[in-house]
Amino acid sequence: MRRKIPSNSALQAFEAAARHGSFARAAEELALTEGAISRQIGRLEAFLGVALFERVGNRVRLAPNGKRYAVQVREGLDRLERDSLYLMGQPIEGASIDIAAIPTFATRWLIPRLKRFQDKHPNVTMHIAERMDPFLLAGSGFDAAIHFEHPAWAGMHLHHLLEEVLVPVCSPALLEDAGTNTPLDELPRLHRRQNPDAWRFYAQESGVALTNPAVGARYDLHSMLIEAALAGLGVALVPRLYIGTELDQGRLVAPWPEVKAVAKNFCLILPEPIELSAGPLQAFATWILDEARGVALQAST
């Protein structure tokens, strides 16, 4: 059955005219004559059986139906353009993988290691997008996700990567200014907005006294917390796996104990078993699992 979809040229003419509020300016943008724009819009109105513009003398303005339709057409054309540019950017020979990942994990752990994957698989292009919350993987456009364990992934295939163990860290300058022996309770504390109870759980398990664990500035991402700690704004409770370089360089210090009370597990989420996954995805899954095992082994020695 043939779809009832207007011609692309008519939709582009309408969208430009609606955006500019002028047939003449739409014609200039699309390198057409004003008469051609008018004819395209006339054909579109005839196809739809609805007036999209109100014509008053030589002037036009969007009718109520035209205003609503313009928003929908613009969204559809923008989406079509994005999808087209995406395909145009694919390698002629090779393959691509789309991965959804927690943003700080992507920037602090995954991306710094991706060169090793590309060296092994130069014909595979990696696309990474951030997703803070679990989502329905099927139909999302993503081949896999890197996220925490969660009931939302039911039916998917989860592979353990690393454990997120939070540790309090701060700039050494903060301790120098406050005094090396200053109790944690007297230092400014920084919080991740999505985990408001982290300091309370930390105090309960570590035995470190905190009069009011909820006091302190809040940030959305662990990457923000890390930068805030580096800037000397306070003590941040962040995953140790994100700050190895800063600790090694002495830009951050961790004189307080780490605990498992606020630990979570990072997982690779696949829609099917690794052995059934397509070649590039199987290669990526095997690689990242090996990388995670190497990091875990290094941390245990």
Secondary structure as GFF3:
##gff-version 3
##sequence-region A 1 301
A	DSSP	alpha_helix	8	20	.	.	.	ID=ss1
A	DSSP	alpha_helix	23	30	.	.	.	ID=ss2
A	DSSP	alpha_helix	34	48	.	.	.	ID=ss3
A	DSSP	beta_strand	53	56	.	.	.	ID=ss4
A	DSSP	beta_strand	59	62	.	.	.	ID=ss5
A	DSSP	alpha_helix	64	88	.	.	.	ID=ss6
A	DSSP	beta_strand	95	101	.	.	.	ID=ss7
A	DSSP	alpha_helix	103	105	.	.	.	ID=ss8
A	DSSP	pi_helix	106	110	.	.	.	ID=ss9
A	DSSP	three_ten_helix	111	113	.	.	.	ID=ss10
A	DSSP	alpha_helix	114	120	.	.	.	ID=ss11
A	DSSP	beta_strand	124	130	.	.	.	ID=ss12
A	DSSP	beta_strand	144	148	.	.	.	ID=ss13
A	DSSP	three_ten_helix	151	153	.	.	.	ID=ss14
A	DSSP	beta_strand	157	164	.	.	.	ID=ss15
A	DSSP	beta_strand	166	169	.	.	.	ID=ss16
A	DSSP	alpha_helix	172	178	.	.	.	ID=ss17
A	DSSP	three_ten_helix	184	186	.	.	.	ID=ss18
A	DSSP	beta_strand	189	192	.	.	.	ID=ss19
A	DSSP	alpha_helix	198	206	.	.	.	ID=ss20
A	DSSP	beta_strand	217	219	.	.	.	ID=ss21
A	DSSP	alpha_helix	222	230	.	.	.	ID=ss22
A	DSSP	beta_strand	235	239	.	.	.	ID=ss23
A	DSSP	three_ten_helix	240	242	.	.	.	ID=ss24
A	DSSP	alpha_helix	244	249	.	.	.	ID=ss25
A	DSSP	beta_strand	264	270	.	.	.	ID=ss26
A	DSSP	three_ten_helix	274	276	.	.	.	ID=ss27
A	DSSP	alpha_helix	279	300	.	.	.	ID=ss28
###
